Amino acid sequence: MTRLMMVIFSMASTTLMGVGIVVALTTGHDTLQPILLAAALGFVAAVPVSWLVARALA
């Protein structure tokens, strides 16, 4: 299940980081710190998401 989680994590982290960056930019936070914070939050949020999806698939 760990291998499946890592594959899902690679896709989920990219997606969630991109969503976070788009949200930050559309709300007017266009400096470096909010963009990096949004990307970091997307990266961290992808860990439990990928684990839950891998558990549901396995």
CYANA upper distance limits for C-alpha pairs under 8 A (distance plus 0.5 A):
  1 MET  CA      5 MET  CA      6.62
  1 MET  CA     54 ALA  CA      7.09
  1 MET  CA     55 ARG  CA      7.78
  1 MET  CA     58 ALA  CA      7.27
  2 THR  CA      6 MET  CA      6.73
  3 ARG  CA      7 VAL  CA      6.94
  4 LEU  CA      8 ILE  CA      6.73
  4 LEU  CA     54 ALA  CA      6.56
  5 MET  CA      9 PHE  CA      6.35
  5 MET  CA     50 SER  CA      6.07
  5 MET  CA     51 TRP  CA      6.18
  5 MET  CA     53 VAL  CA      8.24
  5 MET  CA     54 ALA  CA      5.76
  6 MET  CA     10 SER  CA      6.74
  6 MET  CA     50 SER  CA      8.13
  7 VAL  CA     11 MET  CA      7.35
  8 ILE  CA     12 ALA  CA      6.45
  8 ILE  CA     50 SER  CA      5.99
  8 ILE  CA     53 VAL  CA      8.24
  8 ILE  CA     54 ALA  CA      7.71
  9 PHE  CA     13 SER  CA      6.12
  9 PHE  CA     46 ALA  CA      6.66
  9 PHE  CA     47 VAL  CA      7.04
  9 PHE  CA     49 VAL  CA      8.41
  9 PHE  CA     50 SER  CA      5.60
  9 PHE  CA     51 TRP  CA      8.50
 10 SER  CA     14 THR  CA      6.95
 11 MET  CA     15 THR  CA      6.78
 12 ALA  CA     16 LEU  CA      6.47
 12 ALA  CA     46 ALA  CA      6.10
 12 ALA  CA     49 VAL  CA      7.99
 12 ALA  CA     50 SER  CA      7.12
 13 SER  CA     17 MET  CA      6.36
 13 SER  CA     42 GLY  CA      6.69
 13 SER  CA     43 PHE  CA      5.49
 13 SER  CA     44 VAL  CA      8.37
 13 SER  CA     45 ALA  CA      8.13
 13 SER  CA     46 ALA  CA      5.41
 13 SER  CA     47 VAL  CA      8.27
 14 THR  CA     18 GLY  CA      6.60
 14 THR  CA     42 GLY  CA      8.44
 14 THR  CA     43 PHE  CA      8.04
 15 THR  CA     19 VAL  CA      6.69
 15 THR  CA     42 GLY  CA      8.47
 16 LEU  CA     20 GLY  CA      6.60
 16 LEU  CA     39 ALA  CA      8.26
 16 LEU  CA     42 GLY  CA      5.12
 16 LEU  CA     43 PHE  CA      7.36
 16 LEU  CA     45 ALA  CA      8.00
 16 LEU  CA     46 ALA  CA      7.25
 17 MET  CA     21 ILE  CA      6.70
 17 MET  CA     38 ALA  CA      7.19
 17 MET  CA     39 ALA  CA      4.93
 17 MET  CA     40 ALA  CA      7.57
 17 MET  CA     41 LEU  CA      7.72
 17 MET  CA     42 GLY  CA      4.70
 17 MET  CA     43 PHE  CA      6.43
 18 GLY  CA     22 VAL  CA      6.67
 18 GLY  CA     39 ALA  CA      7.53
 18 GLY  CA     42 GLY  CA      8.20
 19 VAL  CA     23 VAL  CA      6.64
 19 VAL  CA     42 GLY  CA      8.20
 20 GLY  CA     24 ALA  CA      6.64
 20 GLY  CA     35 ILE  CA      8.39
 20 GLY  CA     38 ALA  CA      5.33
 20 GLY  CA     39 ALA  CA      6.46
 20 GLY  CA     41 LEU  CA      8.01
 20 GLY  CA     42 GLY  CA      6.59
 21 ILE  CA     25 LEU  CA      6.64
 21 ILE  CA     35 ILE  CA      6.10
 21 ILE  CA     36 LEU  CA      8.45
 21 ILE  CA     38 ALA  CA      6.06
 21 ILE  CA     39 ALA  CA      6.57
 22 VAL  CA     26 THR  CA      6.54
 23 VAL  CA     27 THR  CA      6.64
 24 ALA  CA     28 GLY  CA      7.10
 24 ALA  CA     29 HIS  CA      5.79
 24 ALA  CA     30 ASP  CA      7.59
 24 ALA  CA     34 PRO  CA      7.17
 24 ALA  CA     35 ILE  CA      6.72
 24 ALA  CA     38 ALA  CA      7.18
 25 LEU  CA     29 HIS  CA      5.83
 25 LEU  CA     30 ASP  CA      5.93
 25 LEU  CA     35 ILE  CA      7.99
 29 HIS  CA     34 PRO  CA      6.58
 29 HIS  CA     35 ILE  CA      7.80
 30 ASP  CA     34 PRO  CA      7.66
 30 ASP  CA     35 ILE  CA      7.43
 31 THR  CA     35 ILE  CA      7.13
 32 LEU  CA     36 LEU  CA      6.64
 33 GLN  CA     37 LEU  CA      6.55
 34 PRO  CA     38 ALA  CA      6.55
 35 ILE  CA     39 ALA  CA      6.76
 36 LEU  CA     40 ALA  CA      6.56
 37 LEU  CA     41 LEU  CA      6.60
 38 ALA  CA     42 GLY  CA      6.72
 39 ALA  CA     43 PHE  CA      6.71
 40 ALA  CA     44 VAL  CA      6.71
 41 LEU  CA     45 ALA  CA      6.45
 42 GLY  CA     46 ALA  CA      6.64
 43 PHE  CA     47 VAL  CA      7.73
 45 ALA  CA     49 VAL  CA      7.08
 46 ALA  CA     50 SER  CA      6.32
 47 VAL  CA     51 TRP  CA      6.75
 48 PRO  CA     52 LEU  CA      6.56
 49 VAL  CA     53 VAL  CA      6.70
 50 SER  CA     54 ALA  CA      6.47
 51 TRP  CA     55 ARG  CA      6.56
 52 LEU  CA     56 ALA  CA      6.66
 53 VAL  CA     57 LEU  CA      6.71
 54 ALA  CA     58 ALA  CA      6.51
